[in-house]
Amino acid sequence: MTPAPGPFRFWWRSYDTESPAGPEWRSIGVSGIQEREERLTGHHLLYGPAPAWADDLLRVSRAVFLADKHAARSRSEDRWTRAFRLSVPVSDPDLWAPAASGPLPALLQTLTADVWDVSLRRMRAAPQQGAFPVGEDWRAQEVALFSGGLDSLSWAATRAAVPGQGVLLLVTYAEKNVEDVQREAYAAVKELGRRSGRRLWQITAGQTSGGRDGTVVEHTSRPRGLLYTSTAVRFAAADSVASVQVPENGQIALNPPLSAARSAALSTRSVHPRTLHLLNKVIESVGGRVKVENPLAGHTKGDVCRAALAAHLPDASLERTLSCGASPRRLRGLPHVNCGTCYPCLIRRAGLLSAMGSDDTPYETAPWRPGLSDDRIRHWRALQGWLAREYSALDLIGDLPLPPGSRTGEWLSVVERGRIELRALVESASGVRDVA
C-alpha cells in the first residue's frame, strides 16, 4: 500500500525575493494571481485606507486560494481530503494568534473539507496605501457582493430601488467569458438606481490563478467564496461600513447533499451559516468591526425571484443571469450561459417557474430530454430521489452543524418550501403529480 503523502507546505512571500524557511516549503505569492495585491490597496477609489487586519485577511484568503489550486486532491489517500501547512505574513502575529489557533482553521476546514495548519509570521513591511481621490459624497453606506447571478441581482435591485440610502457599493469578481452577463446585470440595477435616485458604485476585481508560481493542478475551488468575501470586507472596512451582504438563497446556502454519495465535502459551503459564523469570529478576534451577513438566508429561489420582480426588474433581466455551477460558455466556450442540468440550474428553474409560471432562459439542454448521458442527468436523478425521501431537522444538522443560536426550524422551513418548488418543477417536466 502506498503511504499517504505528507502535508502540502506553502509559504506566501511578503515580497518577491523572499525565500521560504526551508526546502520543504513551496513558495507562492502575488505573482501567482493575475490581480495584483497592489491594485487592491488604493486604486479602486475607496474613501479611506483599509485597516491592517483587513489587508491581512485578504492576504490570508489569497494564500489559501492559491495553495488550494496547487495541491491536487487526487494525491490524498481518499482522493479528496488534503493536509496543508500554510505560512502567511501578517501585520501583528500576536493579534492573529487566537484566530490561527481556533476559528481560522475551522473555517478553512468547513470550506474545503481539508485539514489546515496556519502559521502567521510578522510582515516585513506594511502594504503601501495609494491616494483616495473620492470625497465624503461617495463614501459607501452599503456593501454587497455582486456576481451577476440571480440572487445577487435580486438583492442589488431591491436596494437600488430604495431612495435616500447613500451609496450602494457592489463588489464584482470578473468571470471569464461571462463579462457581458455581469455588465447587463449591473446595467439593470443601475437603471433602477437612476429611477430612485440611489447612487451606485461598482468595483470589479479578478483572481485568476497561474503565472510564475506554477500551473494549476486542482480544478475544484472551494475557498474561492472566501476570497471574494474577504475582498468585499476590505472595501467595507476602508469605508467604515458595518456589514457586507453576501446574497445567497437559503437552499443553496445550506446546500444539503442530495444523496449519501454527495457529502458535505462535495458541496460548496461558501455561504453556509456555519461558514459565515466562523468568518465573523475570525474578524472579531482581530478587532475587526465588519460583519458578514446573508440577507437572503430565509428565502427560497422563488422568493428571490419574486423580490426581484417586486423591485420592477423585467423578466428578461432575470432570465439573462448566470446561475450555473459549470457554465458551458465559461468552461467550453459555448454560447450558452447556463447548462440547465447542474444542481444550481435546477434550483434556478424551480425558482423562476414558481415566481413567473415559466422560464425562458436559453439553457444548453434539459435533464428530461431523451438521449442525454448519465453524467448529464445524474443531478436530476439525485434530486428526484431526494424529494422522494423525508427531510428532517436531523438531516439538516447531521450534514454540517449550524452555528450556536441558530433557529433550526426556520432553516428547515426554507428547505421544505424549496422542496415544494422543486417538486413543481419535476411535475411540470414529467406530468407526474406525486413525486414524494
C-alpha positions in Angstrom: 0.0 0.0 0.0 1.4 3.4 -1.0 1.7 5.6 2.1 -0.3 8.8 2.2 1.7 11.9 1.2 2.7 14.4 3.9 1.1 17.8 4.2 1.3 20.3 1.4 3.5 23.2 2.6 3.1 26.6 1.1 5.0 29.8 2.1 3.4 33.1 1.0 6.1 35.6 0.1 5.7 39.0 1.6 8.0 40.3 -1.2 9.2 38.7 -4.4 12.7 38.0 -3.4 11.8 36.4 0.0 12.8 32.7 0.4 10.9 30.1 2.4 12.1 28.9 5.8 13.3 25.6 4.3 13.4 23.4 1.2 10.2 21.6 2.3 8.2 24.7 1.7 6.8 25.7 -1.7 7.0 29.5 -2.3 3.8 31.2 -3.6 2.9 34.9 -3.8 1.1 37.7 -5.6 2.7 36.8 -8.9 0.6 33.6 -8.8 -2.6 35.6 -9.1 -3.3 37.9 -12.0 -5.0 40.6 -9.9 -2.0 42.2 -8.1 -2.3 42.9 -4.4 -1.1 46.5 -5.0 -4.1 47.1 -7.2 -6.3 46.4 -4.2 -4.6 49.0 -2.0 -5.9 52.3 -3.2 -6.6 52.2 -7.0 -10.3 51.5 -6.6 -11.4 54.9 -5.4 -12.1 53.9 -1.8 -12.9 56.6 0.8 -10.0 55.8 3.1 -7.2 53.3 3.7 -8.1 49.8 4.8 -7.1 48.8 8.4 -4.2 46.4 8.7 -6.4 43.5 9.8 -8.5 43.7 6.6 -5.3 43.7 4.5 -4.1 40.7 6.4 -7.5 38.8 6.0 -7.3 39.4 2.2 -3.7 38.2 2.1 -4.5 35.0 4.1 -7.5 34.3 1.8 -5.4 34.8 -1.3 -2.8 32.4 0.1 -5.5 29.8 0.9 -7.0 30.2 -2.6 -3.7 29.7 -4.4 -2.5 26.8 -2.1 -5.8 25.0 -2.8 -5.2 25.4 -6.6 -1.7 24.0 -6.4 -2.5 20.9 -4.4 -4.1 18.0 -6.2 -6.8 16.2 -4.3 -6.0 13.1 -6.2 -2.8 12.8 -4.3 -4.5 12.3 -1.0 -5.3 8.9 0.4 -9.1 9.2 -0.1 -8.5 11.3 -3.3 -10.2 14.3 -1.6 -9.1 15.3 1.9 -5.7 17.0 2.0 -3.5 18.3 4.8 -2.0 21.8 4.5 0.7 23.7 6.3 0.5 27.4 5.3 2.7 30.3 6.4 1.5 33.8 5.7 2.8 37.2 6.9 0.5 39.5 8.8 0.9 42.9 10.4 0.6 41.6 14.0 1.0 37.8 14.6 0.2 38.2 18.3 -3.2 39.8 17.4 -3.9 37.0 14.9 -2.8 34.2 17.3 -6.3 33.4 18.7 -7.7 33.2 15.2 -4.9 31.0 13.9 -5.5 28.5 16.8 -9.3 28.4 16.6 -11.8 29.8 14.1 -9.4 30.2 11.1 -8.5 26.5 10.6 -12.1 25.6 11.5 -13.3 28.0 8.8 -11.0 26.6 6.2 -11.8 23.0 7.0 -15.6 23.8 6.7 -15.0 25.4 3.3 -12.6 22.8 1.8 -13.0 19.6 3.8 -9.2 19.6 4.3 -7.0 19.9 7.4 -5.2 23.3 7.8 -2.3 24.3 10.0 -1.9 28.0 9.5 1.1 29.9 10.9 1.1 33.7 10.8 4.5 35.4 10.9 5.3 39.1 11.0 5.1 41.1 7.8 8.4 42.8 6.9 6.7 45.9 5.6 3.2 47.2 5.6 1.4 47.5 2.2 1.6 50.9 0.6 -1.7 52.7 0.6 -2.4 54.8 -2.5 -4.3 58.1 -2.7 -8.0 58.1 -2.2 -9.5 60.7 -4.6 -13.2 60.3 -3.7 -14.9 62.6 -1.2 -17.5 62.1 1.5 -20.3 62.1 -1.0 -19.1 58.8 -2.5 -18.4 57.1 0.8 -20.3 53.7 0.7 -23.2 53.2 3.0 -23.8 49.6 2.0 -21.5 46.9 0.5 -22.6 43.7 -1.2 -21.1 41.1 -3.4 -22.5 41.2 -6.9 -21.7 38.3 -9.2 -24.3 38.8 -11.9 -26.2 35.8 -10.7 -29.9 35.8 -10.0 -29.6 36.1 -6.2 -27.1 39.0 -6.2 -29.1 40.8 -8.9 -32.3 40.5 -6.9 -30.7 41.8 -3.7 -29.0 44.7 -5.5 -32.2 45.6 -7.3 -34.2 45.8 -4.1 -31.6 48.0 -2.5 -31.1 50.2 -5.6 -34.8 50.8 -5.7 -34.7 52.4 -2.2 -34.0 56.2 -2.5 -32.1 58.3 0.0 -29.9 55.5 1.4 -26.5 56.7 0.4 -24.0 55.0 -1.9 -24.5 51.3 -2.7 -21.1 49.7 -3.4 -21.3 46.4 -5.4 -18.2 44.2 -5.5 -17.9 42.1 -8.6 -15.4 39.4 -9.4 -14.9 39.2 -13.2 -15.8 35.8 -14.6 -14.0 34.7 -17.8 -16.3 34.6 -20.8 -19.4 35.9 -19.0 -18.4 39.5 -18.6 -21.3 40.6 -20.8 -23.7 38.8 -18.5 -22.3 40.7 -15.5 -22.4 44.0 -17.4 -26.1 43.5 -18.3 -27.0 42.7 -14.7 -25.3 45.8 -13.4 -26.9 47.9 -16.1 -30.3 46.7 -14.9 -29.5 47.6 -11.3 -28.1 51.0 -12.5 -31.4 51.8 -14.2 -33.3 51.1 -11.0 -30.9 53.4 -9.2 -31.4 56.1 -11.8 -35.2 55.9 -11.3 -35.0 56.0 -7.5 -32.1 58.5 -7.2 -29.9 55.9 -5.4 -26.2 56.2 -6.2 -24.3 53.0 -7.2 -20.6 52.3 -7.3 -19.1 49.1 -8.7 -15.7 47.7 -8.1 -14.6 44.8 -10.4 -11.7 42.6 -9.4 -10.3 39.4 -10.8 -8.5 36.5 -9.1 -7.3 34.1 -11.8 -4.6 31.8 -10.6 -1.5 30.9 -12.6 1.6 32.9 -13.5 5.2 32.2 -12.4 4.2 30.2 -9.3 3.2 27.2 -11.4 0.5 25.5 -13.3 -2.9 24.9 -11.6 -3.3 21.2 -10.8 -6.6 21.3 -8.9 -9.8 22.3 -10.6 -12.2 22.4 -7.6 -12.1 25.8 -5.9 -13.8 25.6 -2.5 -12.1 28.7 -0.9 -13.0 31.0 -3.8 -16.0 32.3 -2.0 -13.8 33.3 1.0 -11.5 35.2 -1.3 -14.5 37.1 -2.8 -15.9 37.9 0.6 -12.6 39.0 2.1 -12.2 41.4 -0.8 -15.6 43.0 0.0 -14.8 43.0 3.7 -11.6 45.0 3.0 -13.6 47.6 1.0 -16.2 47.8 3.7 -13.6 48.4 6.4 -11.9 51.1 4.3 -15.3 52.9 4.1 -16.3 52.2 7.7 -19.3 50.2 6.6 -20.5 47.9 9.4 -21.6 44.9 7.3 -21.0 43.1 4.0 -24.0 41.5 2.3 -23.4 38.1 0.6 -26.7 37.3 -1.1 -27.5 33.6 -1.5 -30.9 31.9 -1.2 -31.2 29.6 1.8 -31.5 26.5 -0.4 -28.0 27.0 -1.9 -26.5 28.5 1.3 -27.3 25.2 3.1 -26.7 23.1 0.0 -27.9 19.8 1.5 -26.5 16.8 -0.2 -29.0 15.0 -2.4 -27.6 11.6 -1.5 -25.1 10.0 0.8 -22.6 10.0 -2.1 -22.8 13.8 -2.2 -21.4 14.5 1.2 -20.6 18.0 2.5 -17.1 17.6 1.1 -18.6 17.6 -2.4 -20.9 20.6 -1.9 -19.9 24.2 -1.8 -20.2 25.8 1.6 -19.2 29.4 0.9 -22.4 31.0 2.4 -23.4 28.2 4.8 -24.4 29.7 8.2 -21.5 27.9 9.9 -19.1 29.4 7.4 -20.3 32.9 8.0 -20.3 32.4 11.7 -16.6 31.3 11.7 -15.6 34.1 9.4 -17.2 36.6 11.7 -15.4 35.0 14.6 -12.1 35.5 12.8 -12.8 39.1 12.1 -14.0 39.7 15.6 -10.9 38.1 17.1 -8.6 40.5 15.3 -10.6 43.6 16.3 -12.5 44.0 13.0 -15.8 45.8 13.0 -17.3 44.4 9.8 -19.9 41.6 10.0 -20.6 39.3 7.0 -24.4 38.6 6.5 -26.6 36.7 4.1 -29.7 38.8 3.6 -31.4 36.0 1.6 -30.9 33.2 4.1 -34.6 32.9 4.7 -35.5 32.9 1.0 -36.1 30.2 -1.5 -35.1 30.7 -5.1 -38.8 31.5 -5.8 -38.8 34.1 -3.0 -35.7 35.7 -4.5 -37.3 35.9 -8.0 -40.5 37.4 -6.6 -38.4 40.1 -4.7 -36.6 41.0 -7.9 -39.9 41.3 -9.8 -41.3 43.5 -7.0 -38.4 45.8 -7.4 -39.5 46.2 -11.1 -36.8 44.2 -12.7 -38.1 42.8 -16.0 -38.5 39.0 -16.5 -35.8 39.1 -19.2 -33.2 40.5 -16.8 -33.7 37.6 -14.5 -33.5 35.1 -17.4 -30.2 36.5 -18.6 -28.4 35.9 -15.3 -25.8 33.3 -14.5 -26.7 30.6 -12.0 -24.7 27.6 -13.5 -22.1 25.7 -11.5 -20.4 24.7 -14.7 -21.3 27.3 -17.3 -20.8 26.0 -20.8 -19.6 29.4 -22.0 -17.1 29.8 -19.2 -15.7 26.2 -19.4 -16.1 25.2 -23.0 -16.6 28.4 -24.9 -20.2 27.5 -26.0 -22.8 30.3 -26.4 -25.0 29.1 -23.5 -24.6 30.7 -20.1 -26.5 28.1 -18.1 -26.2 24.3 -18.7 -29.7 23.6 -17.4 -28.8 20.3 -15.8 -26.5 21.0 -12.7 -28.0 21.4 -9.3 -27.8 25.2 -9.2 -29.6 25.3 -12.6 -32.3 23.0 -11.3 -32.8 25.3 -8.3 -32.9 28.3 -10.7 -35.5 26.5 -13.0 -37.7 25.8 -10.0 -37.5 29.4 -8.6 -38.3 31.1 -11.9 -41.2 28.7 -12.5 -42.5 29.4 -9.1 -42.3 33.2 -9.4 -43.2 33.7 -13.1 -45.0 30.5 -14.1 -42.5 29.9 -16.9 -38.8 30.1 -17.6 -37.5 31.3 -21.0 -33.8 31.1 -20.0 -31.8 29.7 -23.1 -30.3 26.7 -21.3 -27.9 24.4 -23.2 -30.3 21.5 -22.6 -32.8 20.0 -20.1 -32.2 16.9 -18.0 -35.5 15.4 -19.0 -34.7 15.3 -22.7 -34.1 11.8 -24.1 -30.7 10.7 -25.1 -28.6 12.5 -22.6 -25.6 10.8 -21.0 -25.7 9.5 -17.4 -23.4 12.4 -16.4 -25.9 15.0 -17.7 -28.9 13.5 -15.8 -27.2 12.5 -12.6 -28.3 15.6 -10.7 -31.8 15.2 -12.0 -32.0 11.6 -10.8 -30.4 12.5 -7.4 -32.9 15.4 -7.0 -35.9 13.1 -7.6 -34.6 10.6 -5.1 -34.0 13.3 -2.5 -37.6 14.6 -3.0 -39.0 11.1 -2.5 -37.4 10.9 1.0 -38.4 12.8 4.1 -36.1 15.6 5.2 -35.9 16.3 8.9 -34.0 18.5 11.3 -31.6 15.6 11.9 -30.7 15.7 8.2 -30.2 19.4 8.4 -27.8 19.4 11.3 -26.3 16.0 10.6 -24.8 17.2 7.3 -23.0 20.2 8.7 -23.6 21.7 12.2 -25.4 25.0 12.4 -23.7 27.8 14.5 -24.8 28.4 18.1 -28.1 30.2 18.5 -29.4 29.1 15.1 -33.2 28.5 14.8 -33.2 25.1 13.2 -36.9 25.3 12.5 -36.5 28.4 10.3 -33.8 26.8 8.3 -35.9 23.6 7.9 -38.8 25.8 6.7 -36.6 27.2 3.9 -35.6 23.7 2.8 -39.2 22.5 2.9 -40.5 25.4 0.9 -37.7 24.9 -1.6 -38.7 21.3 -1.9 -42.2 22.3 -2.8 -40.8 24.5 -5.7 -38.6 21.6 -6.9 -41.5 19.2 -6.8 -43.4 21.6 -9.0 -40.5 21.6 -11.5 -40.4 17.8 -11.6 -44.2 17.7 -12.1 -44.1 20.2 -14.9 -41.4 18.2 -16.7 -42.9 14.7 -16.2 -46.6 15.2 -15.6 -46.3 13.1 -12.5 -48.2 14.7 -9.6 -46.9 12.7 -6.7 -43.1 12.6 -6.6 -42.8 12.5 -2.8 
